[in-house]
Amino acid sequence: MSKKKDSTKVFWYAIAIGFIILFILMLLSSILDVGDRLRTIHPYVEYGFYGLSFLLVYFLILRPVHIVLFSPAFSVETTLDETKVINHGVHKRVAKRLLQDETLKDDDVARLNDALKSSPEDLKLALNHVFNTHVKKKMNQIIKKNAKNVMISTAISQNGRADFIAVVVINLKMIKELVVMCGFRPSFKHLSKLTINVISTALIAEGLENMDISELMPSSINTFTENPIIKPFISSTAQGVSNAMLTLRIGIVTRKYLFSDAKEITKEKIRHTAFIEAAGMLPAVVGDVLMILPKRIANLFKKPEKKSKDDEDALTEEVIA
């Protein structure tokens, strides 16, 4: 049995490494392509672009990956799973991490403080309660926020490679935020699966840019979708919604890897429930984006408002304070 588990891990690690190499090659190709075009302006412009690209790759990709990889591995088990033995020291470390959250309810703070002084089983029950009430809600908020960002960025962008990079960066940021909030990460095997999911989603996002949305529409409304003014809007919105759905799914799968539930121990159930939950979140995400996006576009064409004297005095007092 252990040999089979080890071979499964090696399989997922190998695929994840292959996807990472593919992503690096695609990213490097895009950077070199832009740099080559900038060389026609001036060599120093090219070098400046490479320097800026290095900083962006470090802060947007390498730094989040580093934070995730060097977080402790841990899963919140349900009380149904009595056979799983987890280091009590890690439980205490996670509980102390949660107590630093200022938004934690007083009842939960008292529950965790009492559990820290009690038995390991009591601490396990307290952690399970807090994670499945308070933390789960906050994680869903992070997932929805990043899904909105993916939808906006890929709907506005009209470049497949830009969509590819945006989806990878935003999904990595989402996973990092979930890990930082919890104070621990999924196992390396699950991280390998998440890596494959993220890059696969990015490849889908790149492919959606070249998709003709009218081919998927019923013939009865093709005349409407072929309107030169409406067609780009519908196509971009459809791409954004598709990418948001995939991002929601990745976020929910990440959360489920962190919350290892005995009722959802099989990968098939995790996939099925993640898809259903993502579909349930999608209408709210799309609705928020459709309300936000026109305002953001309109703000680009507005003249900056002049600040009143009272506003300037208030800002000065705030800076001094």
C-alpha positions as CSV (number, residue, x, y, z in Angstrom):
1,M,0.0,0.0,0.0
2,S,2.8,2.4,0.9
3,K,4.6,1.7,-2.4
4,K,1.4,2.5,-4.3
5,K,1.0,5.8,-2.4
6,D,4.6,6.7,-3.1
7,S,4.2,6.0,-6.8
8,T,1.1,8.2,-6.8
9,K,3.0,11.0,-5.2
10,V,5.8,10.7,-7.7
11,F,3.3,10.7,-10.5
12,W,1.7,14.0,-9.4
13,Y,5.1,15.6,-8.6
14,A,6.4,14.7,-12.1
15,I,3.3,16.2,-13.8
16,A,3.4,19.3,-11.7
17,I,7.1,19.8,-12.5
18,G,6.3,19.4,-16.2
19,F,3.6,22.0,-16.0
20,I,5.9,24.4,-14.1
21,I,8.6,24.0,-16.8
22,L,5.9,24.7,-19.5
23,F,4.8,27.8,-17.6
24,I,8.4,29.1,-17.2
25,L,9.1,28.5,-20.9
26,M,5.9,30.4,-22.0
27,L,6.6,33.2,-19.6
28,L,10.2,33.5,-20.7
29,S,9.2,33.4,-24.3
30,S,6.7,36.3,-23.7
31,I,9.3,38.4,-21.9
32,L,12.0,37.9,-24.5
33,D,9.5,38.6,-27.3
34,V,8.6,42.0,-25.7
35,G,12.2,42.7,-24.9
36,D,13.2,42.1,-28.5
37,R,10.6,44.6,-29.7
38,L,11.8,47.2,-27.2
39,R,15.4,46.8,-28.4
40,T,14.3,48.7,-31.6
41,I,13.6,51.8,-29.4
42,H,16.9,51.6,-27.4
43,P,18.9,48.8,-25.7
44,Y,18.5,50.5,-22.3
45,V,14.7,50.3,-22.7
46,E,15.1,46.6,-23.2
47,Y,17.3,46.2,-20.2
48,G,15.0,48.2,-18.1
49,F,12.1,46.0,-19.1
50,Y,14.0,42.9,-18.2
51,G,14.8,44.4,-14.7
52,L,11.1,45.3,-14.2
53,S,10.0,41.8,-15.4
54,F,12.4,40.2,-12.9
55,L,10.9,42.3,-10.0
56,L,7.3,41.5,-11.1
57,V,8.1,37.8,-11.4
58,Y,9.7,37.8,-8.0
59,F,6.9,39.6,-6.1
60,L,3.9,38.2,-8.1
61,I,5.0,34.6,-8.6
62,L,8.2,33.6,-6.7
63,R,7.4,35.3,-3.4
64,P,3.8,33.8,-3.1
65,V,5.2,30.3,-4.0
66,H,7.9,30.7,-1.4
67,I,5.4,31.6,1.3
68,V,3.2,28.6,0.4
69,L,6.0,26.1,0.3
70,F,7.5,27.1,3.6
71,S,4.3,27.1,5.5
72,P,3.7,24.1,7.8
73,A,1.7,21.3,6.2
74,F,-1.5,20.6,8.1
75,S,-5.2,19.6,7.6
76,V,-8.1,20.2,9.8
77,E,-9.6,16.8,10.3
78,T,-13.2,16.1,11.3
79,T,-14.0,14.5,14.6
80,L,-15.2,11.4,12.6
81,D,-11.6,10.6,11.7
82,E,-10.3,9.0,14.9
83,T,-7.3,7.2,13.3
84,K,-5.5,10.2,12.1
85,V,-2.6,11.3,14.4
86,I,-1.5,14.9,14.1
87,N,1.2,16.7,16.0
88,H,-0.4,18.4,19.0
89,G,2.3,21.1,18.7
90,V,1.0,22.0,15.3
91,H,-2.5,22.3,16.6
92,K,-1.3,24.7,19.3
93,R,0.6,26.7,16.7
94,V,-2.4,27.0,14.5
95,A,-4.7,28.0,17.4
96,K,-2.3,30.7,18.5
97,R,-2.2,32.0,14.9
98,L,-6.0,32.1,14.8
99,L,-6.1,34.1,18.1
100,Q,-4.2,36.9,16.4
101,D,-7.2,37.4,14.1
102,E,-8.9,40.6,15.4
103,T,-12.2,39.6,13.7
104,L,-12.5,36.4,15.7
105,K,-15.6,36.3,17.8
106,D,-15.2,36.5,21.6
107,D,-16.9,33.1,22.0
108,D,-14.3,31.5,19.6
109,V,-11.4,33.3,21.4
110,A,-12.6,31.9,24.7
111,R,-13.1,28.5,23.2
112,L,-9.6,28.4,21.8
113,N,-8.0,29.7,25.0
114,D,-9.7,27.1,27.1
115,A,-8.8,24.4,24.6
116,L,-5.1,25.3,24.7
117,K,-5.2,24.7,28.5
118,S,-7.1,21.4,28.1
119,S,-6.6,18.1,26.3
120,P,-5.4,17.6,22.7
121,E,-8.8,16.3,21.8
122,D,-10.6,19.4,23.1
123,L,-8.2,21.6,21.1
124,K,-8.9,19.5,18.0
125,L,-12.7,20.0,18.5
126,A,-12.2,23.7,19.1
127,L,-10.2,24.2,16.0
128,N,-12.7,22.2,13.9
129,H,-15.5,24.5,15.1
130,V,-13.6,27.7,14.5
131,F,-12.5,26.6,11.0
132,N,-15.9,25.5,9.9
133,T,-17.6,28.6,11.0
134,H,-15.4,31.7,11.1
135,V,-12.4,30.8,8.9
136,K,-14.4,29.1,6.2
137,K,-16.5,32.3,5.6
138,K,-13.4,34.4,5.4
139,M,-11.8,32.0,2.9
140,N,-14.9,32.1,0.7
141,Q,-14.7,35.9,0.7
142,I,-11.0,35.7,-0.5
143,I,-12.0,33.2,-3.2
144,K,-14.8,35.4,-4.5
145,K,-12.6,38.5,-4.5
146,N,-9.9,36.8,-6.6
147,A,-12.6,35.4,-8.9
148,K,-13.8,38.9,-9.5
149,N,-10.3,40.1,-10.3
150,V,-9.8,37.2,-12.8
151,M,-13.1,38.0,-14.5
152,I,-12.3,41.8,-14.8
153,S,-8.8,41.3,-16.0
154,T,-9.5,38.7,-18.6
155,A,-12.7,40.4,-19.8
156,I,-10.8,43.7,-20.3
157,S,-7.7,42.1,-21.8
158,Q,-7.9,41.1,-25.5
159,N,-4.6,39.2,-25.5
160,G,-4.5,35.4,-24.8
161,R,-1.0,35.4,-23.3
162,A,-1.9,38.3,-21.0
163,D,-4.9,36.3,-19.8
164,F,-2.6,33.3,-19.2
165,I,-0.2,35.3,-17.0
166,A,-3.1,37.1,-15.2
167,V,-4.8,33.9,-14.3
168,V,-1.6,32.3,-13.0
169,V,-0.7,35.4,-10.9
170,I,-4.2,35.9,-9.4
171,N,-4.6,32.2,-8.6
172,L,-1.2,32.0,-7.0
173,K,-2.1,35.1,-4.9
174,M,-5.4,33.5,-3.9
175,I,-3.7,30.3,-2.7
176,K,-1.1,32.3,-0.9
177,E,-3.8,34.4,0.9
178,L,-5.7,31.3,1.9
179,V,-2.5,29.7,3.3
180,V,-1.4,32.9,5.1
181,M,-4.8,33.3,6.7
182,C,-4.8,29.7,7.9
183,G,-1.1,29.6,8.8
184,F,-0.5,26.2,7.1
185,R,-0.6,24.7,3.6
186,P,-1.9,21.5,2.0
187,S,0.4,18.5,1.5
188,F,3.0,18.6,-1.4
189,K,0.8,16.0,-3.2
190,H,-2.2,18.4,-3.1
191,L,0.0,21.4,-4.0
192,S,1.1,19.4,-7.0
193,K,-2.5,18.9,-8.0
194,L,-3.2,22.6,-7.4
195,T,-0.3,23.6,-9.6
196,I,-1.7,21.5,-12.4
197,N,-5.1,23.0,-11.9
198,V,-3.8,26.6,-12.0
199,I,-1.7,26.2,-15.1
200,S,-4.4,24.2,-16.9
201,T,-6.9,27.0,-16.1
202,A,-4.4,29.5,-17.4
203,L,-4.0,27.5,-20.7
204,I,-7.8,27.4,-21.0
205,A,-8.0,31.2,-20.4
206,E,-5.4,31.7,-23.2
207,G,-7.4,29.4,-25.5
208,L,-10.7,31.2,-24.8
209,E,-9.3,34.4,-26.3
210,N,-9.4,32.8,-29.7
211,M,-12.9,31.3,-29.3
212,D,-15.8,32.5,-31.4
213,I,-18.6,32.9,-28.9
214,S,-21.2,33.0,-31.7
215,E,-20.4,29.3,-32.5
216,L,-21.8,28.3,-29.1
217,M,-24.9,30.4,-29.3
218,P,-28.2,29.1,-30.7
219,S,-28.8,30.1,-34.3
220,S,-31.9,32.1,-33.4
221,I,-29.8,34.7,-31.5
222,N,-26.7,34.7,-33.7
223,T,-27.9,37.9,-35.5
224,F,-27.9,39.6,-32.1
225,T,-24.4,38.4,-31.1
226,E,-23.0,39.2,-34.5
227,N,-23.6,42.9,-34.0
228,P,-20.1,44.5,-34.2
229,I,-20.7,46.6,-31.1
230,I,-22.3,43.9,-29.0
231,K,-20.2,40.9,-30.0
232,P,-16.9,42.0,-28.4
233,F,-18.7,42.8,-25.1
234,I,-20.5,39.4,-25.1
235,S,-17.3,37.5,-26.0
236,S,-15.2,39.3,-23.4
237,T,-17.8,38.8,-20.7
238,A,-18.2,35.1,-21.5
239,Q,-14.4,34.6,-21.3
240,G,-14.3,36.5,-17.9
241,V,-17.2,34.4,-16.5
242,S,-15.5,31.1,-17.6
243,N,-12.2,32.1,-16.0
244,A,-14.0,33.3,-12.8
245,M,-15.8,29.9,-12.6
246,L,-12.5,28.0,-12.9
247,T,-10.9,30.3,-10.3
248,L,-13.7,29.7,-7.9
249,R,-13.2,26.0,-8.4
250,I,-9.5,26.2,-7.7
251,G,-10.1,28.2,-4.5
252,I,-12.8,25.8,-3.2
253,V,-10.5,22.8,-3.9
254,T,-7.7,24.5,-2.0
255,R,-10.0,25.1,0.9
256,K,-11.1,21.5,0.8
257,Y,-7.5,20.3,0.8
258,L,-6.9,22.5,3.9
259,F,-10.1,21.2,5.5
260,S,-9.7,17.5,5.1
261,D,-13.2,16.2,5.7
262,A,-13.7,12.5,6.2
263,K,-17.0,12.8,4.4
264,E,-15.3,14.0,1.2
265,I,-12.2,11.8,1.3
266,T,-12.3,10.8,-2.4
267,K,-11.1,13.0,-5.1
268,E,-14.3,12.5,-7.1
269,K,-16.4,13.9,-4.3
270,I,-14.1,16.8,-3.9
271,R,-14.3,17.6,-7.6
272,H,-18.1,17.2,-7.7
273,T,-18.8,19.3,-4.6
274,A,-16.3,22.0,-5.6
275,F,-18.0,22.3,-9.0
276,I,-21.4,22.6,-7.4
277,E,-20.3,25.1,-4.8
278,A,-18.4,27.2,-7.5
279,A,-21.6,27.3,-9.6
280,G,-23.5,28.5,-6.6
281,M,-21.0,31.4,-6.0
282,L,-20.7,32.4,-9.7
283,P,-24.0,34.4,-10.0
284,A,-23.0,36.7,-7.1
285,V,-19.5,37.2,-8.5
286,V,-20.8,38.0,-12.0
287,G,-23.4,40.3,-10.5
288,D,-20.8,42.3,-8.5
289,V,-18.4,42.5,-11.5
290,L,-21.2,43.8,-13.8
291,M,-22.0,46.5,-11.3
292,I,-18.3,47.4,-10.7
293,L,-16.9,47.3,-14.2
294,P,-19.0,50.1,-15.8
295,K,-18.1,52.4,-12.9
296,R,-14.4,51.7,-13.2
297,I,-14.5,52.3,-16.9
298,A,-16.5,55.5,-16.4
299,N,-14.0,56.8,-13.8
300,L,-11.2,56.6,-16.3
301,F,-12.9,59.4,-18.3
302,K,-13.8,61.6,-15.3
303,K,-11.8,64.6,-14.4
304,P,-10.2,64.4,-10.9
305,E,-12.4,66.1,-8.3
306,K,-10.8,69.1,-6.6
307,K,-10.4,68.6,-2.9
308,S,-12.0,71.1,-0.6
309,K,-10.1,73.0,2.0
310,D,-11.7,70.8,4.8
311,D,-10.6,67.6,3.0
312,E,-7.0,68.9,2.7
313,D,-6.9,70.0,6.4
314,A,-8.3,66.5,7.4
315,L,-5.7,64.8,5.2
316,T,-2.9,67.0,6.8
317,E,-4.0,66.1,10.3
318,E,-4.1,62.4,9.4
319,V,-0.6,62.5,8.0
320,I,0.7,64.4,11.1
321,A,-1.1,61.9,13.4
